[in-house]
Amino acid sequence: MNNRIRRIAFVASQIALTLSAVCSAPPAHAAGETTALTNVIALVAERLSLATPVAQYKWLNSKPITDVPREKQVLADVVGHATTQGVDPAFARAFFADQIEASKMVQQQLFDQWHASGAPKKPAPDLATDVRPKLDHLDATLIQALARVTPVRNAPDCPSQLAESLANWKQLTKFDSSEADALMRALSHVCEAGGVAVQG
């Protein structure tokens, strides 16, 4: 009987140790979290790609890169839409301010290039009827994407999750490395902690 009790006690202690190890182990990344982050990255990159036709229009029509009234309108619109989607308005405003600045970074690169080597060959699309409706649609979709990423953005490892999602996304796409700095700027407020973790 004593041997049986000792065996039971031993098994119980092993179970307790196993449960302790499982409970103390860091949680695995949920598939939904990774998908949500990757979706934001893809949408941000798509929005950034529209900086080229915007720059073409501004260049060919002698418009400045910075358009303060338009920027204020975009930010006001996204803050209003964020509230209805359950997204923190301050988060939405900071995120879309980053999108605007990232777009201007690409536009400035293109302006510098055209100053050095000549104007773009392709005719510019119409900003009001072609490009801005696409931007407005993307912005609405991005707000929905931000709602899905909200649960993970406060996690301590959010920047590392974002970095991992970004690396995986780059492997699956034909990413223009000349826009790397702009993309990093566009992602700088996805996580509450800010930035994208540097991968070794």
Secondary structure, DSSP 8 states (H G I E B T S, - for coil): -HHHHHHHHHHHHHHHHHHHHHHHS-----HHHHHHHHHHHHHHHHHHHTHHHHHHHHHHTT--S--HHHHHHHHHHHHHHHHHHT--HHHHHHHHHHHHHHHHHHHHHHHHHHHHH---SS----IIIIIHHHHHHHHHHHHHHHHHHHHHHTSTTHHHHHHHHHHHHHHHS---GGGHHHHHHHTTTSSTT-S-----
